[in-house]
Amino acid sequence: MTLTFVLNGHPCTAEAPAHWTVLDLLRDGLSLTGTKDGCGEGVCGTCTVLADGRPIRACLVLAAHVRGRALVTVEGLETDGRLDPLQTAFAERGAAQCGFCTPGMLLAAKALLTEDPAPTAQEVREALSGNLCRCTGYAKIVEAVLAAAPGRS
């Protein structure tokens, strides 16, 4: 099937078998490997991407559902070669250790900060609760999200 959608701010047309998920489309069809394949069951959050600004589990959603939508992956966070403030905050605060969960964390955090530019630490924890990290205690991740929050300056 042919899919036409917006990917990281640019028009995109891609071919995909009907059984492919968004994760398959991104990784295998478009060679965008920033979105990680973790559990394959929608539990870990490593495959989180934004569809029309809302976080989705790319491993659970069929590729056909992106038709006509705007999709953002971790590759789409940087603009004109400049990292998103979230990416900078993660790097500066050591919020990424092994890095496997980082793309999903960044996109879940991006959705939160778009909706609420001044979240509390508890609201950050709640927004990221579906994203699992095996390396950290989440403290540095929460700290990084709060540091990048435009409304908390």
C-alpha positions as CSV (number, residue, x, y, z in Angstrom):
1,M,0.0,0.0,0.0
2,T,1.1,3.6,-0.6
3,L,1.1,5.9,2.4
4,T,1.3,9.7,2.2
5,F,1.9,11.6,5.4
6,V,4.2,14.2,6.9
7,L,7.3,12.9,8.5
8,N,9.4,15.1,10.7
9,G,7.9,18.2,9.0
10,H,8.4,17.0,5.4
11,P,5.9,15.4,3.0
12,C,6.6,11.7,2.7
13,T,5.3,8.9,0.5
14,A,6.2,5.3,1.4
15,E,5.3,1.8,0.4
16,A,4.4,-0.7,3.1
17,P,2.9,-4.1,3.3
18,A,-0.5,-4.1,5.0
19,H,0.8,-6.0,8.0
20,W,3.5,-3.5,8.9
21,T,3.4,-1.5,12.0
22,V,4.6,2.1,12.2
23,L,7.8,0.7,13.7
24,D,8.3,-1.5,10.7
25,L,7.7,1.4,8.4
26,L,10.2,3.6,10.1
27,R,13.0,1.2,10.7
28,D,12.7,-1.2,7.7
29,G,10.9,1.0,5.1
30,L,12.5,4.3,5.8
31,S,15.8,3.4,7.5
32,L,15.0,5.6,10.5
33,T,16.5,3.6,13.3
34,G,16.2,6.1,16.1
35,T,12.9,4.6,17.0
36,K,13.8,1.5,19.0
37,D,12.2,-2.0,19.0
38,G,12.0,-3.0,22.6
39,C,9.3,-5.3,23.8
40,G,7.1,-5.4,20.7
41,E,4.0,-5.4,23.0
42,G,3.6,-1.7,23.7
43,V,4.8,-2.0,27.3
44,C,8.3,-0.5,27.4
45,G,7.8,2.8,25.4
46,T,11.1,2.6,23.5
47,C,9.1,2.8,20.2
48,T,7.2,6.0,21.2
49,V,6.8,8.5,18.3
50,L,4.4,11.4,17.9
51,A,1.4,11.2,15.6
52,D,-0.3,14.6,15.3
53,G,1.5,15.6,18.4
54,R,0.4,12.7,20.6
55,P,2.6,9.9,21.7
56,I,1.8,6.5,20.2
57,R,3.5,3.1,20.5
58,A,4.9,2.5,17.0
59,C,5.0,-1.3,17.6
60,L,1.2,-1.5,18.1
61,V,-0.1,0.9,15.4
62,L,-0.5,-0.4,11.9
63,A,1.4,1.7,9.3
64,A,-1.8,2.4,7.5
65,H,-2.9,4.6,10.4
66,V,-0.2,7.2,9.5
67,R,-1.9,8.0,6.2
68,G,-2.6,11.8,6.2
69,R,-1.1,12.4,9.6
70,A,2.0,14.2,10.9
71,L,4.6,11.8,12.4
72,V,7.6,12.9,14.4
73,T,10.5,10.6,15.3
74,V,13.5,11.4,17.4
75,E,15.3,12.2,14.2
76,G,12.8,15.1,13.7
77,L,13.5,16.8,17.0
78,E,16.6,18.7,15.8
79,T,16.0,21.7,13.6
80,D,18.5,23.1,11.1
81,G,21.3,21.0,12.7
82,R,20.5,22.2,16.2
83,L,19.4,19.9,19.0
84,D,16.0,20.4,20.6
85,P,16.3,21.8,24.1
86,L,15.1,18.5,25.4
87,Q,18.0,16.7,23.7
88,T,20.5,19.3,25.0
89,A,19.1,19.0,28.6
90,F,19.3,15.2,28.4
91,A,23.0,15.4,27.3
92,E,24.0,18.1,29.8
93,R,22.3,16.3,32.8
94,G,23.4,12.7,32.0
95,A,19.8,11.7,31.5
96,A,20.8,9.2,28.8
97,Q,22.9,6.2,30.0
98,C,22.7,3.3,27.6
99,G,20.4,5.4,25.4
100,F,18.0,2.7,24.4
101,C,15.0,4.3,26.1
102,T,16.0,7.9,25.2
103,P,14.2,8.4,21.9
104,G,10.9,7.3,23.5
105,M,11.5,9.4,26.6
106,L,12.3,12.4,24.5
107,L,9.2,12.2,22.4
108,A,6.9,11.5,25.4
109,A,8.5,14.5,27.1
110,K,8.1,16.6,23.9
111,A,4.4,15.9,23.9
112,L,4.1,16.9,27.5
113,L,6.0,20.1,27.1
114,T,3.9,21.0,24.1
115,E,0.7,20.6,26.1
116,D,2.1,22.0,29.4
117,P,5.2,24.2,29.1
118,A,5.6,24.4,32.9
119,P,4.9,20.9,34.3
120,T,5.6,19.9,37.9
121,A,8.1,17.0,38.6
122,Q,5.1,14.8,39.4
123,E,3.5,15.6,36.0
124,V,6.7,14.8,34.2
125,R,6.8,11.4,36.1
126,E,3.2,10.7,35.1
127,A,3.8,11.6,31.4
128,L,6.9,9.4,31.3
129,S,5.4,6.5,33.3
130,G,4.8,4.4,30.2
131,N,8.5,4.6,29.2
132,L,10.8,2.2,31.0
133,C,14.5,2.7,31.7
134,R,16.6,-0.1,33.1
135,C,19.7,2.1,33.7
136,T,18.6,5.1,35.7
137,G,16.5,5.9,38.7
138,Y,14.6,8.4,36.4
139,A,15.8,11.4,38.6
140,K,18.1,12.8,35.9
141,I,15.5,12.3,33.2
142,V,12.9,14.2,35.2
143,E,15.5,16.9,36.0
144,A,16.3,17.2,32.3
145,V,12.7,17.5,31.2
146,L,12.1,20.2,33.9
147,A,15.2,22.1,32.7
148,A,14.0,22.1,29.1
149,A,10.5,23.2,30.0
150,P,10.0,26.6,28.4
151,G,7.5,27.8,31.0
152,R,9.8,27.1,33.9
153,S,12.6,29.6,33.0
